[in-house]
Amino acid sequence: MSRKVAVIGGGAAGMMSAVQAALLGAQVELYEKNNRVGKKLLATGNGKCNFSNMNMEQSVYYGSMAAYYDEMFSKFGVRDTIDFFSQCGMLIKDKNGYLYPRSEQAATVLDVLRFELEKCKVTVYTDMSVKGIQIGQSGSKNNEKNCENSNESKKIGVITVSAASGGNAVKFYDAVILACGGMAAPKTGSDGSGLKIAQDLGHQLIKAVPALVQLRCSDPFFKSVAGVRTDAGVTLYIDGQKEAYERGELQLTDYGISGIPVFQFSRKAAYGLLHKRKVEAYINFLPDYTDDEYGKLWEMRWKSQSSGYLEQFLTGIANKKINQLIIKLAGCGPHDKVSDIPAKKRKKIEDLYRSLKVTVCKTNGFEYSQVSAGGILAEELTLDLESKIVPNLYFAGEIIDMDGICGGYNLQWAWTSGAVAGRAAATKH
């Protein structure tokens, strides 16, 4: 007899888990609080959907589940993801290892998944919020007694609220998969409700923080450089200890720093701030130069271009707004004569281009983050992503304490965890 499985959450992980469970013969019902599935998926990769990456390794993931990288991705890895979408008819484009649908439309990935849900006869309930999980079949004391040591006592009730009627209902299943996201992009449905359900059932959580998100800085000068995009190296320090270095297109905003290099270590900054630690970033606007090359660059420049004003002297080194900021921070003026600038201020100018320190005071909120870090502890899950606390309850996706850097890694985790949970929920005996 086929197992009856409920999937809570119609995002990437939820849809994959539903399809995989159905392919193994389960009767699957999927609950989505929005009026359609895949709302968050449509926004990924600026609408182009970087859905995976050929360059996989454990170091691209954070969180307690990252320790089980090999076990998880050996069950369903990048090649399995490629095969799945290819068999669904989707052509794939490889951009230096970054995988996209050939159409470069996130809607293509969503449509493929929707069609598979239909093909596999998954029942999809939209505008339906899940408010809790009930353990064991409900009924009279007599019924409960009759259910002892039976399969009925092992069933899981899903408590739902319909947006249309507002009424509560409880339906029972052999297994339930919680795949309703973390807390990132709450307008798409990832509002932390799944984390609360898990916590109410006795699970411990790593506190969720925004990840792949912009960092706000307390330095007063950011409005003067807002809008600048530049290649830079950025080093993160927490309590004076180097935690990360990233290079790429840095975006300077009126409140702080953004761009891919910032996103890559933003979760470390977020946890540093959560624990009241001192978080700083050092920006290198000229990252191509070695220390020796950098010293020779300035030595030659001071000698050969010492006539004229400082503003003219610095033209061509970096963005004009950055040059103007460094002039000010060095205690100089744009019309100071280069020949009159003392050695101490010259050294200050050199150091600022190489290592401009900014103080990080907070991250932008969950509404701006691409993913949230934290969630269900790996120690409370089996390698099939089943709860060790509540039998027949499974987890998939962002709700688990596992998050990756930019590059399609978080969607790959959605596919992997969804497949693992879906297959296990459908076949457990």
C-alpha positions in Angstrom: 0.0 0.0 0.0 1.4 3.4 -1.0 2.3 5.9 1.7 0.5 9.1 2.0 2.9 12.1 2.2 2.3 15.7 2.9 4.7 18.4 1.8 4.5 21.8 3.5 5.9 24.5 1.2 5.8 24.9 -2.5 9.3 26.3 -3.1 12.2 24.6 -4.8 12.8 22.0 -2.0 9.1 21.3 -1.5 8.4 20.7 -5.2 11.4 18.5 -5.6 10.5 16.4 -2.5 6.9 16.1 -3.7 8.0 14.9 -7.2 10.5 12.4 -5.9 8.1 10.9 -3.4 5.4 10.6 -6.0 7.8 9.0 -8.5 8.3 6.2 -5.9 4.6 5.6 -5.6 3.5 7.8 -2.7 0.2 9.7 -2.7 1.5 13.3 -2.2 -0.4 16.4 -1.2 1.5 19.7 -1.2 0.4 22.8 0.8 1.5 26.3 -0.3 0.4 29.5 1.6 0.7 31.7 -1.6 -1.7 31.6 -4.4 0.8 29.8 -6.5 3.9 27.6 -6.0 7.5 28.8 -6.7 7.1 32.5 -6.0 10.6 32.8 -4.5 12.2 30.7 -7.2 11.1 33.2 -9.9 13.4 35.9 -8.3 16.6 33.8 -8.2 19.6 34.8 -10.2 17.9 38.1 -11.1 15.2 36.1 -12.8 17.7 33.9 -14.7 17.9 31.1 -12.1 21.4 29.9 -11.5 20.1 26.6 -10.3 23.3 24.7 -9.6 27.1 24.7 -10.1 29.6 22.2 -11.5 32.3 23.4 -9.0 31.0 21.7 -5.8 33.0 21.2 -2.6 32.2 21.2 1.1 33.7 24.6 1.7 30.9 26.4 -0.2 28.5 25.5 2.6 28.0 26.7 6.1 26.0 25.3 9.0 25.9 22.1 11.0 24.7 20.1 8.1 27.8 21.0 6.1 29.6 18.3 8.0 27.5 15.7 6.2 28.2 17.1 2.7 29.6 13.9 1.3 26.7 11.8 2.6 24.0 14.2 1.3 25.4 14.9 -2.1 26.3 11.3 -2.8 22.6 10.6 -2.6 21.6 13.4 -5.0 24.3 15.6 -6.4 24.8 18.0 -9.3 24.8 15.3 -11.9 21.5 14.0 -10.6 20.1 17.5 -10.8 21.3 17.9 -14.4 19.8 14.5 -15.3 16.5 15.3 -13.6 15.9 18.6 -15.4 17.2 17.3 -18.7 14.8 14.4 -18.5 12.1 16.9 -17.9 13.0 18.5 -21.2 14.9 21.6 -20.0 18.1 22.5 -21.9 20.9 23.7 -19.7 23.6 26.4 -20.2 27.0 26.1 -18.5 28.6 29.4 -17.8 32.1 28.6 -16.4 30.4 26.0 -14.1 27.4 28.1 -13.2 24.3 26.3 -14.5 21.3 28.0 -15.9 18.3 27.0 -18.0 19.2 27.7 -21.6 16.3 30.1 -21.8 17.9 32.0 -18.9 14.4 32.4 -17.3 13.6 31.2 -13.8 10.1 30.7 -15.1 11.4 27.8 -17.1 12.6 26.0 -14.0 9.3 26.6 -12.3 7.3 25.5 -15.2 9.2 22.3 -15.5 8.6 21.5 -11.8 4.9 22.5 -12.1 4.4 20.1 -15.1 6.2 17.3 -13.1 3.8 17.9 -10.2 0.9 17.5 -12.6 2.4 14.5 -14.3 3.1 12.7 -11.0 -0.5 13.5 -9.8 0.6 15.5 -6.8 -2.4 17.3 -5.3 -1.5 21.0 -4.8 -3.4 23.2 -2.3 -2.6 26.9 -2.6 -3.8 29.7 -0.3 -3.4 27.2 2.5 -1.4 27.9 5.6 -0.1 25.2 7.9 -0.4 26.2 11.5 1.0 23.1 13.2 1.7 19.4 13.3 -0.4 16.9 15.4 1.3 13.7 16.4 -0.9 10.6 16.2 -4.4 10.0 15.1 -7.1 12.1 16.9 -10.4 10.7 18.2 -12.1 9.3 21.3 -10.2 7.6 24.1 -11.6 4.3 22.9 -10.2 5.0 19.4 -6.9 6.1 20.8 -6.7 2.8 22.8 -7.5 0.8 19.7 -4.7 2.7 17.8 -2.0 1.9 20.4 0.9 0.0 18.7 -0.9 0.4 15.4 0.1 2.4 12.3 -2.6 4.9 13.1 -0.7 6.1 16.2 2.3 6.8 14.0 0.4 9.1 11.6 1.0 12.9 11.6 -1.7 15.4 11.4 -1.3 18.6 9.4 -3.3 21.5 10.8 -4.2 23.9 8.0 -6.1 27.1 7.6 -7.7 28.0 4.3 -7.3 31.6 3.1 -10.7 31.3 1.4 -12.8 30.0 4.3 -10.6 30.8 7.3 -11.5 27.5 8.8 -9.2 24.9 10.4 -8.8 21.4 9.2 -6.6 18.4 10.2 -5.6 15.7 7.8 -3.4 12.7 8.6 -0.4 11.3 6.7 2.2 8.6 7.0 4.9 11.2 6.6 5.2 15.0 6.5 8.0 17.0 4.9 8.6 20.5 6.2 10.0 22.5 3.3 8.6 25.9 4.0 11.9 27.8 4.0 13.7 29.9 6.6 13.2 33.6 7.0 14.7 35.2 3.9 12.3 37.1 1.5 9.3 36.8 3.9 7.0 38.3 1.2 7.4 35.1 -0.8 6.3 33.0 2.1 9.5 32.3 4.0 8.4 33.9 7.2 9.8 31.5 9.8 6.5 29.7 10.4 8.1 26.3 9.6 10.9 27.0 12.2 8.2 27.7 14.8 6.4 24.5 14.0 9.7 22.5 14.4 10.5 24.3 17.7 7.0 23.6 19.0 7.7 19.9 18.3 10.8 20.0 20.4 13.5 20.8 17.9 16.4 23.1 18.8 17.3 25.8 16.4 20.4 27.7 15.4 19.0 31.3 15.4 18.3 32.4 11.9 20.2 35.5 10.6 20.2 37.1 7.1 22.8 35.7 4.7 23.8 36.7 1.1 22.8 40.2 2.2 24.1 43.8 2.3 26.1 45.1 5.3 25.3 48.5 6.9 28.3 50.5 8.2 28.5 53.3 10.8 31.1 55.4 8.9 29.7 58.8 8.0 31.2 59.1 4.5 29.1 56.5 2.6 26.6 59.0 1.1 29.5 60.6 -0.8 30.4 57.4 -2.6 26.9 55.9 -3.0 26.4 54.3 -6.4 30.1 53.4 -7.0 30.8 49.9 -8.4 34.4 48.8 -8.5 36.6 45.7 -8.5 37.9 45.3 -5.0 39.2 42.9 -2.5 37.3 42.9 0.8 38.6 41.3 4.0 36.3 40.6 7.0 37.7 40.9 10.5 35.8 39.9 13.7 37.2 41.0 17.0 40.5 41.7 15.1 40.8 38.3 13.6 40.7 37.7 9.9 37.6 35.6 9.0 37.3 35.9 5.2 38.6 37.5 2.0 36.6 37.9 -1.1 37.2 39.7 -4.4 34.7 40.9 -7.0 32.5 43.8 -7.9 32.0 45.8 -4.7 29.0 48.1 -4.5 29.1 51.2 -2.3 25.7 52.4 -1.1 24.5 55.3 1.0 24.5 53.0 4.0 27.4 50.6 3.5 28.7 47.8 1.3 27.1 45.4 -1.1 27.9 43.1 -4.0 28.9 39.5 -4.4 32.1 39.7 -2.3 30.1 41.1 0.6 27.3 38.6 0.2 29.8 35.7 0.4 30.8 36.5 4.0 27.7 38.3 5.2 26.5 35.3 7.2 29.8 35.4 9.2 29.3 39.1 9.8 25.7 38.5 10.8 26.6 36.0 13.5 29.4 38.2 14.7 27.0 41.0 15.2 24.5 38.7 16.8 27.1 37.8 19.4 28.0 41.4 20.0 31.4 41.1 18.5 33.3 43.9 16.7 32.9 43.5 12.9 35.1 45.4 10.4 35.8 45.2 6.7 39.0 46.4 5.0 38.6 47.4 1.3 41.5 47.2 -1.2 40.6 49.3 -4.2 43.7 48.1 -6.1 43.8 44.3 -5.5 45.8 43.4 -8.6 49.1 44.6 -7.1 51.4 42.6 -4.9 53.0 44.5 -1.9 56.2 45.1 -3.9 54.4 46.2 -7.0 52.2 48.5 -5.0 55.2 50.2 -3.3 56.9 50.7 -6.7 53.7 52.1 -8.2 53.5 55.0 -5.7 57.3 55.6 -5.7 57.3 56.1 -9.4 54.1 58.2 -9.3 55.3 60.6 -6.6 58.5 61.1 -8.5 57.1 61.5 -12.0 53.9 63.3 -11.4 54.7 65.6 -8.5 53.6 68.8 -10.3 50.0 70.0 -10.1 47.2 69.5 -7.7 46.4 66.3 -5.7 43.0 65.9 -7.4 44.8 65.8 -10.8 47.5 63.5 -9.4 45.0 60.9 -8.3 42.9 60.9 -11.4 43.0 57.5 -13.1 43.7 55.5 -10.0 40.2 54.8 -9.0 36.6 56.1 -9.3 36.5 59.8 -8.9 34.2 59.6 -5.8 36.7 57.2 -4.2 39.6 59.6 -5.0 37.7 62.5 -3.4 36.9 60.4 -0.3 40.5 59.4 0.1 41.7 63.0 -0.2 39.4 64.0 2.6 40.2 61.0 4.8 43.9 61.7 4.4 43.4 65.2 5.7 44.2 66.9 2.4 42.4 69.1 -0.1 41.8 68.5 -3.8 43.8 71.6 -4.7 46.8 70.9 -2.5 50.0 70.9 -4.4 51.5 67.5 -4.7 54.9 68.8 -4.0 53.8 70.2 -0.7 52.2 67.0 0.7 54.3 65.7 3.6 55.5 62.1 3.6 53.1 61.1 6.4 50.0 62.2 4.4 51.4 60.5 1.3 51.7 57.3 3.2 48.1 57.8 4.5 46.8 58.1 0.9 48.6 54.9 -0.2 47.3 53.0 2.8 43.7 54.1 2.3 43.6 52.8 -1.3 45.0 49.5 -0.1 43.1 49.2 3.2 40.1 51.4 3.8 38.5 50.3 7.1 34.8 50.4 7.5 32.8 49.4 10.7 29.9 47.1 10.1 27.0 47.8 12.5 24.3 45.6 11.2 23.0 43.7 8.2 20.1 44.6 6.1 17.0 42.6 7.1 15.5 39.3 6.0 13.4 41.1 3.4 16.7 41.9 1.5 18.5 38.6 2.0 18.7 35.9 -0.6 18.8 33.2 2.1 18.8 32.8 5.9 21.4 31.0 7.8 20.5 28.8 10.8 17.7 26.5 11.3 17.2 22.8 12.3 20.4 21.3 13.8 21.9 18.5 11.8 22.4 16.5 15.0 18.6 16.2 15.3 18.2 14.7 11.9 19.1 11.3 10.3 21.0 11.1 7.1 17.5 10.7 5.4 16.6 14.1 6.9 14.1 12.5 9.2 13.6 14.0 12.6 15.1 12.1 15.5 12.5 13.6 17.7 9.3 13.1 15.7 9.3 9.9 13.6 8.0 10.3 10.0 8.7 14.1 10.1 11.2 15.1 7.5 12.9 18.4 6.6 14.2 19.9 3.3 15.7 23.1 2.1 16.5 26.3 3.9 14.7 25.3 7.1 17.8 23.1 7.8 21.0 24.6 9.3 22.8 24.7 5.9 23.4 27.6 3.6 25.8 28.2 0.7 27.6 31.1 -0.9 26.4 32.7 -4.2 26.5 30.6 -7.3 23.6 28.2 -7.4 24.6 26.4 -4.2 21.5 27.1 -2.2 19.3 25.9 -5.0 21.4 22.7 -5.3 20.9 22.2 -1.6 17.1 22.5 -2.2 17.2 19.9 -4.9 19.5 17.6 -2.9 17.6 17.8 0.4 14.2 17.7 -1.3 15.1 14.5 -3.2 16.6 12.8 -0.1 13.6 13.7 2.1 11.0 12.9 -0.6 12.5 9.5 -1.4 12.8 8.5 2.3 9.3 9.7 3.2 7.9 7.6 0.3 9.7 4.4 1.1 10.1 4.1 4.9 8.7 0.9 6.4 
